[in-house]
Amino acid sequence: AQSVTQPDIHITVSEGASLELRCNYSYGATPYLFWYVQSPGQGLQLLLKYFSGDTLVQGIKGFEAEFKRSQSSFNLRKPSVHWSDAAEYFCAVGARGGSYIPTFGRGTSLIVHP
Amino acid sequence: DAGVIQSPRHEVTEMGQEVTLRCKPISGHDYLFWYRQTMMRGLELLIYFNNNVPIDDSGMPEDRFSAKMPNASFSTLKIQPSEPRDSAVYFCASSPRGFSGANVLTFGAGSRLTVL
């Protein structure tokens, strides 16, 4: 079965600074990979996804993520954070050839200082 | 499309009462999921349906929880009797099965349940 780890429970950055949120997965083959964002009081919204092809994927709101097979990672990045990016971020992994249902990490809470 | 619609958004009830949460998935999505989110346990998959049929309910915590999907546009999650430890945010999500096989979920805004 697949699993996903988000090592950082909280990340604090200053507005305008760059951001990287870590995600590591465990799966025997190339998985499907996702990042979702949850704003306060809202449901989760898909930021971006990786299925195949180019390992650097672009998402909404200026986010990108890079799939690194050798490191079993799918880290989320943004070059300049805005105060409105403060939210909870979830990495998820889905198995090819299995149930395809994504498994979610515990989430990373992003705090943005003015 | 209006997205995934959940009701009620907030529910406060007393221990022992029955609670029913409702979900309307996106039209054309053939998968429906129920999740529970708490600070302690994070996001937990309770049950999911494919074409209105329950596929995996191994995440349902106990017999007090039940879920139904009588048609493609409606699902319910029922807790009877409710207990304080059921207090959580319950999310419904729906998904099409994409050509690649992956499930890309669209979530509702959630139902926040407080059991006193």
Chai-1 contact restraints between the chains, C-beta under 6 A:
chainA,res_idxA,chainB,res_idxB,connection_type,confidence,min_distance_angstrom,max_distance_angstrom,comment,restraint_id
A,Y32,B,A102,contact,1.0,0.0,6.0,A-B,restraint_1
A,Q42,B,A109,contact,1.0,0.0,6.0,A-B,restraint_2
A,G43,B,F91,contact,1.0,0.0,6.0,A-B,restraint_3
A,G43,B,F107,contact,1.0,0.0,6.0,A-B,restraint_4
A,G43,B,G108,contact,1.0,0.0,6.0,A-B,restraint_5
A,G43,B,A109,contact,1.0,0.0,6.0,A-B,restraint_6
A,G43,B,G110,contact,1.0,0.0,6.0,A-B,restraint_7
A,L44,B,F107,contact,1.0,0.0,6.0,A-B,restraint_8
A,F51,B,S100,contact,1.0,0.0,6.0,A-B,restraint_9
A,G94,B,A102,contact,1.0,0.0,6.0,A-B,restraint_10
A,Y100,B,G101,contact,1.0,0.0,6.0,A-B,restraint_11
A,Y100,B,A102,contact,1.0,0.0,6.0,A-B,restraint_12
A,Y100,B,N103,contact,1.0,0.0,6.0,A-B,restraint_13
A,I101,B,N103,contact,1.0,0.0,6.0,A-B,restraint_14
A,F104,B,L43,contact,1.0,0.0,6.0,A-B,restraint_15
A,R106,B,G42,contact,1.0,0.0,6.0,A-B,restraint_16
